[in-house]
Amino acid sequence: MRRVQRFALLPHGSTSGTSRLVADGQVTSVHVPGISLRDQFETPAGYLLVTDQDCPFEETFHFILLDRDARVRAHRSLGARFSFVPGNQARTLERLVWEDDRHLVAVLTGPAERWRFTIRPSGLPFLAPRLTATRI
């Protein structure tokens, strides 16, 4: 796993919650969930993007697995739309910890949660997805 700076997001619209993917400075036809690109990594299975909605009322974090051709192969989200409750601590993505090239732990605050993501080199939709998230 290594951090890269290959991708960017071009917001599609204020209400859609998706953005067009920009790869190596070129706008692609690929749409991904999220407005703000928080992090991006290259793994043996492809690229992992971490995006969010860039809004305190949209406390959702998206983990998107792309193949080498920048096509979406899997996607998992943490959080929910309109999940902000006044007086409670806002959910934030505190840190990402890589255990190895296939396993990532995401630590969220407010309330504290830990999620382990597993990236598979191949998969079967619904049976053995290429990207899974398990609460730990």
Chimera marker file (.cmm) of the C-alpha trace (Angstrom):
<marker_set name="trace">
<marker id="1" x="0.000" y="0.000" z="0.000" r="1" g="1" b="0" radius="0.5"/>
<marker id="2" x="1.184" y="3.487" z="-0.772" r="1" g="1" b="0" radius="0.5"/>
<marker id="3" x="-0.481" y="6.879" z="-0.671" r="1" g="1" b="0" radius="0.5"/>
<marker id="4" x="-0.911" y="8.465" z="-4.116" r="1" g="1" b="0" radius="0.5"/>
<marker id="5" x="-2.015" y="11.819" z="-5.545" r="1" g="1" b="0" radius="0.5"/>
<marker id="6" x="-3.409" y="10.520" z="-8.831" r="1" g="1" b="0" radius="0.5"/>
<marker id="7" x="-7.119" y="11.338" z="-8.389" r="1" g="1" b="0" radius="0.5"/>
<marker id="8" x="-9.358" y="14.330" z="-7.730" r="1" g="1" b="0" radius="0.5"/>
<marker id="9" x="-13.114" y="14.888" z="-7.632" r="1" g="1" b="0" radius="0.5"/>
<marker id="10" x="-15.249" y="17.223" z="-9.717" r="1" g="1" b="0" radius="0.5"/>
<marker id="11" x="-18.541" y="17.739" z="-7.826" r="1" g="1" b="0" radius="0.5"/>
<marker id="12" x="-21.522" y="16.796" z="-9.965" r="1" g="1" b="0" radius="0.5"/>
<marker id="13" x="-24.121" y="18.898" z="-8.189" r="1" g="1" b="0" radius="0.5"/>
<marker id="14" x="-25.015" y="20.127" z="-4.734" r="1" g="1" b="0" radius="0.5"/>
<marker id="15" x="-27.857" y="17.619" z="-4.235" r="1" g="1" b="0" radius="0.5"/>
<marker id="16" x="-26.558" y="14.491" z="-5.969" r="1" g="1" b="0" radius="0.5"/>
<marker id="17" x="-23.883" y="13.571" z="-3.422" r="1" g="1" b="0" radius="0.5"/>
<marker id="18" x="-21.671" y="12.206" z="-6.199" r="1" g="1" b="0" radius="0.5"/>
<marker id="19" x="-18.669" y="13.536" z="-8.068" r="1" g="1" b="0" radius="0.5"/>
<marker id="20" x="-16.955" y="12.823" z="-11.350" r="1" g="1" b="0" radius="0.5"/>
<marker id="21" x="-13.581" y="11.213" z="-10.989" r="1" g="1" b="0" radius="0.5"/>
<marker id="22" x="-10.529" y="13.011" z="-12.329" r="1" g="1" b="0" radius="0.5"/>
<marker id="23" x="-7.578" y="10.684" z="-13.011" r="1" g="1" b="0" radius="0.5"/>
<marker id="24" x="-4.157" y="12.090" z="-13.852" r="1" g="1" b="0" radius="0.5"/>
<marker id="25" x="-5.720" y="15.494" z="-14.590" r="1" g="1" b="0" radius="0.5"/>
<marker id="26" x="-8.292" y="14.082" z="-17.046" r="1" g="1" b="0" radius="0.5"/>
<marker id="27" x="-12.012" y="14.127" z="-16.249" r="1" g="1" b="0" radius="0.5"/>
<marker id="28" x="-13.430" y="10.605" z="-16.578" r="1" g="1" b="0" radius="0.5"/>
<marker id="29" x="-16.994" y="9.364" z="-17.081" r="1" g="1" b="0" radius="0.5"/>
<marker id="30" x="-16.838" y="7.585" z="-13.695" r="1" g="1" b="0" radius="0.5"/>
<marker id="31" x="-19.079" y="8.905" z="-10.897" r="1" g="1" b="0" radius="0.5"/>
<marker id="32" x="-18.204" y="8.109" z="-7.283" r="1" g="1" b="0" radius="0.5"/>
<marker id="33" x="-20.088" y="8.825" z="-4.051" r="1" g="1" b="0" radius="0.5"/>
<marker id="34" x="-18.830" y="11.792" z="-2.063" r="1" g="1" b="0" radius="0.5"/>
<marker id="35" x="-17.896" y="15.417" z="-2.592" r="1" g="1" b="0" radius="0.5"/>
<marker id="36" x="-14.516" y="15.649" z="-0.858" r="1" g="1" b="0" radius="0.5"/>
<marker id="37" x="-11.583" y="13.290" z="-1.480" r="1" g="1" b="0" radius="0.5"/>
<marker id="38" x="-10.040" y="12.613" z="1.927" r="1" g="1" b="0" radius="0.5"/>
<marker id="39" x="-7.368" y="10.076" z="0.954" r="1" g="1" b="0" radius="0.5"/>
<marker id="40" x="-6.227" y="7.759" z="-1.830" r="1" g="1" b="0" radius="0.5"/>
<marker id="41" x="-4.029" y="4.685" z="-1.856" r="1" g="1" b="0" radius="0.5"/>
<marker id="42" x="-2.571" y="2.286" z="-4.375" r="1" g="1" b="0" radius="0.5"/>
<marker id="43" x="-2.858" y="-1.368" z="-3.351" r="1" g="1" b="0" radius="0.5"/>
<marker id="44" x="-2.022" y="-4.618" z="-5.166" r="1" g="1" b="0" radius="0.5"/>
<marker id="45" x="-5.761" y="-4.961" z="-5.975" r="1" g="1" b="0" radius="0.5"/>
<marker id="46" x="-6.158" y="-1.421" z="-7.365" r="1" g="1" b="0" radius="0.5"/>
<marker id="47" x="-6.808" y="2.001" z="-5.862" r="1" g="1" b="0" radius="0.5"/>
<marker id="48" x="-8.740" y="2.774" z="-2.687" r="1" g="1" b="0" radius="0.5"/>
<marker id="49" x="-10.377" y="6.193" z="-2.435" r="1" g="1" b="0" radius="0.5"/>
<marker id="50" x="-11.825" y="7.611" z="0.792" r="1" g="1" b="0" radius="0.5"/>
<marker id="51" x="-14.437" y="10.329" z="0.277" r="1" g="1" b="0" radius="0.5"/>
<marker id="52" x="-17.044" y="12.119" z="2.365" r="1" g="1" b="0" radius="0.5"/>
<marker id="53" x="-19.978" y="14.467" z="1.826" r="1" g="1" b="0" radius="0.5"/>
<marker id="54" x="-18.094" y="17.531" z="3.180" r="1" g="1" b="0" radius="0.5"/>
<marker id="55" x="-21.095" y="18.477" z="5.304" r="1" g="1" b="0" radius="0.5"/>
<marker id="56" x="-21.844" y="18.029" z="9.050" r="1" g="1" b="0" radius="0.5"/>
<marker id="57" x="-25.353" y="16.796" z="8.193" r="1" g="1" b="0" radius="0.5"/>
<marker id="58" x="-24.040" y="14.135" z="5.798" r="1" g="1" b="0" radius="0.5"/>
<marker id="59" x="-21.738" y="12.217" z="8.103" r="1" g="1" b="0" radius="0.5"/>
<marker id="60" x="-21.018" y="9.464" z="5.638" r="1" g="1" b="0" radius="0.5"/>
<marker id="61" x="-17.592" y="8.180" z="4.648" r="1" g="1" b="0" radius="0.5"/>
<marker id="62" x="-17.200" y="6.239" z="1.407" r="1" g="1" b="0" radius="0.5"/>
<marker id="63" x="-14.508" y="3.675" z="0.646" r="1" g="1" b="0" radius="0.5"/>
<marker id="64" x="-14.279" y="3.021" z="-3.093" r="1" g="1" b="0" radius="0.5"/>
<marker id="65" x="-12.130" y="0.333" z="-4.706" r="1" g="1" b="0" radius="0.5"/>
<marker id="66" x="-11.070" y="1.126" z="-8.271" r="1" g="1" b="0" radius="0.5"/>
<marker id="67" x="-9.313" y="-1.218" z="-10.675" r="1" g="1" b="0" radius="0.5"/>
<marker id="68" x="-6.165" y="-0.184" z="-12.566" r="1" g="1" b="0" radius="0.5"/>
<marker id="69" x="-8.331" y="1.421" z="-15.270" r="1" g="1" b="0" radius="0.5"/>
<marker id="70" x="-10.098" y="3.624" z="-12.659" r="1" g="1" b="0" radius="0.5"/>
<marker id="71" x="-13.401" y="1.718" z="-12.830" r="1" g="1" b="0" radius="0.5"/>
<marker id="72" x="-15.378" y="1.200" z="-9.616" r="1" g="1" b="0" radius="0.5"/>
<marker id="73" x="-15.123" y="-2.434" z="-8.488" r="1" g="1" b="0" radius="0.5"/>
<marker id="74" x="-16.548" y="-2.155" z="-4.964" r="1" g="1" b="0" radius="0.5"/>
<marker id="75" x="-17.840" y="0.452" z="-2.548" r="1" g="1" b="0" radius="0.5"/>
<marker id="76" x="-18.708" y="0.529" z="1.162" r="1" g="1" b="0" radius="0.5"/>
<marker id="77" x="-20.047" y="3.432" z="3.213" r="1" g="1" b="0" radius="0.5"/>
<marker id="78" x="-19.972" y="4.190" z="6.929" r="1" g="1" b="0" radius="0.5"/>
<marker id="79" x="-22.550" y="6.495" z="8.448" r="1" g="1" b="0" radius="0.5"/>
<marker id="80" x="-25.919" y="7.720" z="7.279" r="1" g="1" b="0" radius="0.5"/>
<marker id="81" x="-27.479" y="10.687" z="5.543" r="1" g="1" b="0" radius="0.5"/>
<marker id="82" x="-28.829" y="13.368" z="7.867" r="1" g="1" b="0" radius="0.5"/>
<marker id="83" x="-27.342" y="11.593" z="10.887" r="1" g="1" b="0" radius="0.5"/>
<marker id="84" x="-26.319" y="14.740" z="12.781" r="1" g="1" b="0" radius="0.5"/>
<marker id="85" x="-28.133" y="15.223" z="16.084" r="1" g="1" b="0" radius="0.5"/>
<marker id="86" x="-27.724" y="18.652" z="17.746" r="1" g="1" b="0" radius="0.5"/>
<marker id="87" x="-25.928" y="18.395" z="21.074" r="1" g="1" b="0" radius="0.5"/>
<marker id="88" x="-24.140" y="15.162" z="20.151" r="1" g="1" b="0" radius="0.5"/>
<marker id="89" x="-20.574" y="14.926" z="19.011" r="1" g="1" b="0" radius="0.5"/>
<marker id="90" x="-20.206" y="14.941" z="15.231" r="1" g="1" b="0" radius="0.5"/>
<marker id="91" x="-18.846" y="11.803" z="13.575" r="1" g="1" b="0" radius="0.5"/>
<marker id="92" x="-15.402" y="12.229" z="12.131" r="1" g="1" b="0" radius="0.5"/>
<marker id="93" x="-12.943" y="9.911" z="10.473" r="1" g="1" b="0" radius="0.5"/>
<marker id="94" x="-10.118" y="10.149" z="12.991" r="1" g="1" b="0" radius="0.5"/>
<marker id="95" x="-7.528" y="7.963" z="11.297" r="1" g="1" b="0" radius="0.5"/>
<marker id="96" x="-6.813" y="5.123" z="8.902" r="1" g="1" b="0" radius="0.5"/>
<marker id="97" x="-4.383" y="2.402" z="9.954" r="1" g="1" b="0" radius="0.5"/>
<marker id="98" x="-3.067" y="-0.095" z="7.401" r="1" g="1" b="0" radius="0.5"/>
<marker id="99" x="-2.352" y="-3.532" z="8.876" r="1" g="1" b="0" radius="0.5"/>
<marker id="100" x="-0.968" y="-4.851" z="5.573" r="1" g="1" b="0" radius="0.5"/>
<marker id="101" x="-1.677" y="-4.402" z="1.826" r="1" g="1" b="0" radius="0.5"/>
<marker id="102" x="-5.152" y="-5.941" z="2.171" r="1" g="1" b="0" radius="0.5"/>
<marker id="103" x="-6.428" y="-4.760" z="5.571" r="1" g="1" b="0" radius="0.5"/>
<marker id="104" x="-7.253" y="-1.250" z="6.722" r="1" g="1" b="0" radius="0.5"/>
<marker id="105" x="-8.773" y="-0.129" z="10.029" r="1" g="1" b="0" radius="0.5"/>
<marker id="106" x="-10.881" y="3.038" z="9.996" r="1" g="1" b="0" radius="0.5"/>
<marker id="107" x="-11.359" y="4.746" z="13.367" r="1" g="1" b="0" radius="0.5"/>
<marker id="108" x="-14.397" y="7.018" z="13.696" r="1" g="1" b="0" radius="0.5"/>
<marker id="109" x="-15.229" y="9.302" z="16.601" r="1" g="1" b="0" radius="0.5"/>
<marker id="110" x="-18.538" y="10.449" z="18.069" r="1" g="1" b="0" radius="0.5"/>
<marker id="111" x="-19.387" y="7.694" z="19.102" r="1" g="1" b="0" radius="0.5"/>
<marker id="112" x="-16.113" y="5.827" z="18.731" r="1" g="1" b="0" radius="0.5"/>
<marker id="113" x="-16.146" y="2.977" z="16.226" r="1" g="1" b="0" radius="0.5"/>
<marker id="114" x="-13.522" y="0.826" z="14.552" r="1" g="1" b="0" radius="0.5"/>
<marker id="115" x="-14.061" y="-0.866" z="11.189" r="1" g="1" b="0" radius="0.5"/>
<marker id="116" x="-11.740" y="-3.328" z="9.441" r="1" g="1" b="0" radius="0.5"/>
<marker id="117" x="-11.794" y="-3.222" z="5.650" r="1" g="1" b="0" radius="0.5"/>
<marker id="118" x="-10.571" y="-6.193" z="3.659" r="1" g="1" b="0" radius="0.5"/>
<marker id="119" x="-9.586" y="-5.845" z="0.013" r="1" g="1" b="0" radius="0.5"/>
<marker id="120" x="-9.713" y="-9.008" z="-2.075" r="1" g="1" b="0" radius="0.5"/>
<marker id="121" x="-7.844" y="-9.308" z="-5.391" r="1" g="1" b="0" radius="0.5"/>
<marker id="122" x="-11.022" y="-10.753" z="-6.961" r="1" g="1" b="0" radius="0.5"/>
<marker id="123" x="-14.552" y="-11.434" z="-5.843" r="1" g="1" b="0" radius="0.5"/>
<marker id="124" x="-18.134" y="-12.387" z="-6.564" r="1" g="1" b="0" radius="0.5"/>
<marker id="125" x="-20.817" y="-9.725" z="-6.062" r="1" g="1" b="0" radius="0.5"/>
<marker id="126" x="-22.950" y="-10.340" z="-2.938" r="1" g="1" b="0" radius="0.5"/>
<marker id="127" x="-21.147" y="-13.633" z="-2.149" r="1" g="1" b="0" radius="0.5"/>
<marker id="128" x="-17.541" y="-12.530" z="-1.775" r="1" g="1" b="0" radius="0.5"/>
<marker id="129" x="-17.266" y="-8.798" z="-2.563" r="1" g="1" b="0" radius="0.5"/>
<marker id="130" x="-13.845" y="-7.342" z="-3.290" r="1" g="1" b="0" radius="0.5"/>
<marker id="131" x="-14.223" y="-4.815" z="-0.439" r="1" g="1" b="0" radius="0.5"/>
<marker id="132" x="-15.764" y="-5.730" z="2.895" r="1" g="1" b="0" radius="0.5"/>
<marker id="133" x="-16.207" y="-3.791" z="6.139" r="1" g="1" b="0" radius="0.5"/>
<marker id="134" x="-16.541" y="-5.446" z="9.540" r="1" g="1" b="0" radius="0.5"/>
<marker id="135" x="-17.077" y="-3.604" z="12.818" r="1" g="1" b="0" radius="0.5"/>
<marker id="136" x="-14.450" y="-4.534" z="15.405" r="1" g="1" b="0" radius="0.5"/>
<link id1="1" id2="2" r="1" g="1" b="0" radius="0.2"/>
<link id1="2" id2="3" r="1" g="1" b="0" radius="0.2"/>
<link id1="3" id2="4" r="1" g="1" b="0" radius="0.2"/>
<link id1="4" id2="5" r="1" g="1" b="0" radius="0.2"/>
<link id1="5" id2="6" r="1" g="1" b="0" radius="0.2"/>
<link id1="6" id2="7" r="1" g="1" b="0" radius="0.2"/>
<link id1="7" id2="8" r="1" g="1" b="0" radius="0.2"/>
<link id1="8" id2="9" r="1" g="1" b="0" radius="0.2"/>
<link id1="9" id2="10" r="1" g="1" b="0" radius="0.2"/>
<link id1="10" id2="11" r="1" g="1" b="0" radius="0.2"/>
<link id1="11" id2="12" r="1" g="1" b="0" radius="0.2"/>
<link id1="12" id2="13" r="1" g="1" b="0" radius="0.2"/>
<link id1="13" id2="14" r="1" g="1" b="0" radius="0.2"/>
<link id1="14" id2="15" r="1" g="1" b="0" radius="0.2"/>
<link id1="15" id2="16" r="1" g="1" b="0" radius="0.2"/>
<link id1="16" id2="17" r="1" g="1" b="0" radius="0.2"/>
<link id1="17" id2="18" r="1" g="1" b="0" radius="0.2"/>
<link id1="18" id2="19" r="1" g="1" b="0" radius="0.2"/>
<link id1="19" id2="20" r="1" g="1" b="0" radius="0.2"/>
<link id1="20" id2="21" r="1" g="1" b="0" radius="0.2"/>
<link id1="21" id2="22" r="1" g="1" b="0" radius="0.2"/>
<link id1="22" id2="23" r="1" g="1" b="0" radius="0.2"/>
<link id1="23" id2="24" r="1" g="1" b="0" radius="0.2"/>
<link id1="24" id2="25" r="1" g="1" b="0" radius="0.2"/>
<link id1="25" id2="26" r="1" g="1" b="0" radius="0.2"/>
<link id1="26" id2="27" r="1" g="1" b="0" radius="0.2"/>
<link id1="27" id2="28" r="1" g="1" b="0" radius="0.2"/>
<link id1="28" id2="29" r="1" g="1" b="0" radius="0.2"/>
<link id1="29" id2="30" r="1" g="1" b="0" radius="0.2"/>
<link id1="30" id2="31" r="1" g="1" b="0" radius="0.2"/>
<link id1="31" id2="32" r="1" g="1" b="0" radius="0.2"/>
<link id1="32" id2="33" r="1" g="1" b="0" radius="0.2"/>
<link id1="33" id2="34" r="1" g="1" b="0" radius="0.2"/>
<link id1="34" id2="35" r="1" g="1" b="0" radius="0.2"/>
<link id1="35" id2="36" r="1" g="1" b="0" radius="0.2"/>
<link id1="36" id2="37" r="1" g="1" b="0" radius="0.2"/>
<link id1="37" id2="38" r="1" g="1" b="0" radius="0.2"/>
<link id1="38" id2="39" r="1" g="1" b="0" radius="0.2"/>
<link id1="39" id2="40" r="1" g="1" b="0" radius="0.2"/>
<link id1="40" id2="41" r="1" g="1" b="0" radius="0.2"/>
<link id1="41" id2="42" r="1" g="1" b="0" radius="0.2"/>
<link id1="42" id2="43" r="1" g="1" b="0" radius="0.2"/>
<link id1="43" id2="44" r="1" g="1" b="0" radius="0.2"/>
<link id1="44" id2="45" r="1" g="1" b="0" radius="0.2"/>
<link id1="45" id2="46" r="1" g="1" b="0" radius="0.2"/>
<link id1="46" id2="47" r="1" g="1" b="0" radius="0.2"/>
<link id1="47" id2="48" r="1" g="1" b="0" radius="0.2"/>
<link id1="48" id2="49" r="1" g="1" b="0" radius="0.2"/>
<link id1="49" id2="50" r="1" g="1" b="0" radius="0.2"/>
<link id1="50" id2="51" r="1" g="1" b="0" radius="0.2"/>
<link id1="51" id2="52" r="1" g="1" b="0" radius="0.2"/>
<link id1="52" id2="53" r="1" g="1" b="0" radius="0.2"/>
<link id1="53" id2="54" r="1" g="1" b="0" radius="0.2"/>
<link id1="54" id2="55" r="1" g="1" b="0" radius="0.2"/>
<link id1="55" id2="56" r="1" g="1" b="0" radius="0.2"/>
<link id1="56" id2="57" r="1" g="1" b="0" radius="0.2"/>
<link id1="57" id2="58" r="1" g="1" b="0" radius="0.2"/>
<link id1="58" id2="59" r="1" g="1" b="0" radius="0.2"/>
<link id1="59" id2="60" r="1" g="1" b="0" radius="0.2"/>
<link id1="60" id2="61" r="1" g="1" b="0" radius="0.2"/>
<link id1="61" id2="62" r="1" g="1" b="0" radius="0.2"/>
<link id1="62" id2="63" r="1" g="1" b="0" radius="0.2"/>
<link id1="63" id2="64" r="1" g="1" b="0" radius="0.2"/>
<link id1="64" id2="65" r="1" g="1" b="0" radius="0.2"/>
<link id1="65" id2="66" r="1" g="1" b="0" radius="0.2"/>
<link id1="66" id2="67" r="1" g="1" b="0" radius="0.2"/>
<link id1="67" id2="68" r="1" g="1" b="0" radius="0.2"/>
<link id1="68" id2="69" r="1" g="1" b="0" radius="0.2"/>
<link id1="69" id2="70" r="1" g="1" b="0" radius="0.2"/>
<link id1="70" id2="71" r="1" g="1" b="0" radius="0.2"/>
<link id1="71" id2="72" r="1" g="1" b="0" radius="0.2"/>
<link id1="72" id2="73" r="1" g="1" b="0" radius="0.2"/>
<link id1="73" id2="74" r="1" g="1" b="0" radius="0.2"/>
<link id1="74" id2="75" r="1" g="1" b="0" radius="0.2"/>
<link id1="75" id2="76" r="1" g="1" b="0" radius="0.2"/>
<link id1="76" id2="77" r="1" g="1" b="0" radius="0.2"/>
<link id1="77" id2="78" r="1" g="1" b="0" radius="0.2"/>
<link id1="78" id2="79" r="1" g="1" b="0" radius="0.2"/>
<link id1="79" id2="80" r="1" g="1" b="0" radius="0.2"/>
<link id1="80" id2="81" r="1" g="1" b="0" radius="0.2"/>
<link id1="81" id2="82" r="1" g="1" b="0" radius="0.2"/>
<link id1="82" id2="83" r="1" g="1" b="0" radius="0.2"/>
<link id1="83" id2="84" r="1" g="1" b="0" radius="0.2"/>
<link id1="84" id2="85" r="1" g="1" b="0" radius="0.2"/>
<link id1="85" id2="86" r="1" g="1" b="0" radius="0.2"/>
<link id1="86" id2="87" r="1" g="1" b="0" radius="0.2"/>
<link id1="87" id2="88" r="1" g="1" b="0" radius="0.2"/>
<link id1="88" id2="89" r="1" g="1" b="0" radius="0.2"/>
<link id1="89" id2="90" r="1" g="1" b="0" radius="0.2"/>
<link id1="90" id2="91" r="1" g="1" b="0" radius="0.2"/>
<link id1="91" id2="92" r="1" g="1" b="0" radius="0.2"/>
<link id1="92" id2="93" r="1" g="1" b="0" radius="0.2"/>
<link id1="93" id2="94" r="1" g="1" b="0" radius="0.2"/>
<link id1="94" id2="95" r="1" g="1" b="0" radius="0.2"/>
<link id1="95" id2="96" r="1" g="1" b="0" radius="0.2"/>
<link id1="96" id2="97" r="1" g="1" b="0" radius="0.2"/>
<link id1="97" id2="98" r="1" g="1" b="0" radius="0.2"/>
<link id1="98" id2="99" r="1" g="1" b="0" radius="0.2"/>
<link id1="99" id2="100" r="1" g="1" b="0" radius="0.2"/>
<link id1="100" id2="101" r="1" g="1" b="0" radius="0.2"/>
<link id1="101" id2="102" r="1" g="1" b="0" radius="0.2"/>
<link id1="102" id2="103" r="1" g="1" b="0" radius="0.2"/>
<link id1="103" id2="104" r="1" g="1" b="0" radius="0.2"/>
<link id1="104" id2="105" r="1" g="1" b="0" radius="0.2"/>
<link id1="105" id2="106" r="1" g="1" b="0" radius="0.2"/>
<link id1="106" id2="107" r="1" g="1" b="0" radius="0.2"/>
<link id1="107" id2="108" r="1" g="1" b="0" radius="0.2"/>
<link id1="108" id2="109" r="1" g="1" b="0" radius="0.2"/>
<link id1="109" id2="110" r="1" g="1" b="0" radius="0.2"/>
<link id1="110" id2="111" r="1" g="1" b="0" radius="0.2"/>
<link id1="111" id2="112" r="1" g="1" b="0" radius="0.2"/>
<link id1="112" id2="113" r="1" g="1" b="0" radius="0.2"/>
<link id1="113" id2="114" r="1" g="1" b="0" radius="0.2"/>
<link id1="114" id2="115" r="1" g="1" b="0" radius="0.2"/>
<link id1="115" id2="116" r="1" g="1" b="0" radius="0.2"/>
<link id1="116" id2="117" r="1" g="1" b="0" radius="0.2"/>
<link id1="117" id2="118" r="1" g="1" b="0" radius="0.2"/>
<link id1="118" id2="119" r="1" g="1" b="0" radius="0.2"/>
<link id1="119" id2="120" r="1" g="1" b="0" radius="0.2"/>
<link id1="120" id2="121" r="1" g="1" b="0" radius="0.2"/>
<link id1="121" id2="122" r="1" g="1" b="0" radius="0.2"/>
<link id1="122" id2="123" r="1" g="1" b="0" radius="0.2"/>
<link id1="123" id2="124" r="1" g="1" b="0" radius="0.2"/>
<link id1="124" id2="125" r="1" g="1" b="0" radius="0.2"/>
<link id1="125" id2="126" r="1" g="1" b="0" radius="0.2"/>
<link id1="126" id2="127" r="1" g="1" b="0" radius="0.2"/>
<link id1="127" id2="128" r="1" g="1" b="0" radius="0.2"/>
<link id1="128" id2="129" r="1" g="1" b="0" radius="0.2"/>
<link id1="129" id2="130" r="1" g="1" b="0" radius="0.2"/>
<link id1="130" id2="131" r="1" g="1" b="0" radius="0.2"/>
<link id1="131" id2="132" r="1" g="1" b="0" radius="0.2"/>
<link id1="132" id2="133" r="1" g="1" b="0" radius="0.2"/>
<link id1="133" id2="134" r="1" g="1" b="0" radius="0.2"/>
<link id1="134" id2="135" r="1" g="1" b="0" radius="0.2"/>
<link id1="135" id2="136" r="1" g="1" b="0" radius="0.2"/>
</marker_set>
